[in-house]
C-alpha cells in the first residue's frame, strides 16, 4: 500500500482594518441599591464603627480602617485578621478570621 501525501493549501484571508470612532460616551454605572441602603449596626459593632446608620460599603471601609490602625492583619498571611476583644465579639468569639468570613459575620450585626 502506498501512502498518499496530503497537500494542504493555505489560504490567508485578508483582514480589513477599519478604524472605529472613539465617540462613544462612557456610561456611568448606577450603584446597587442594596449596597447603598443605610443599615443600623448592632451595639457590639457600633463600638467599632459608630452608631450612625451606614451603607455596607462604608461599614467595610471603617472596619478595615480599624484593623489597619490597630495592626490586626496577620503579617505572614495578609488575608487573615487577628481579632482583638472588640472584634471577637463581632466574629462570634473567633480569634482569627479570613477577609471573606469577615463579611459573613458583620452582616449578622447589621439591620
Buried (B, 14 or more C-beta within 10 A) or exposed (E): EEEEEEEEEEEEEEEEEEEEEEEEEEEEEEEEEEEEEEBEBBEBBEBBBEEEBBBBEBBBEBBBEBBEEEEBBEEEEEEBBBBBEBBBBBBEEEEEBEBEBBEEBBEEBBE
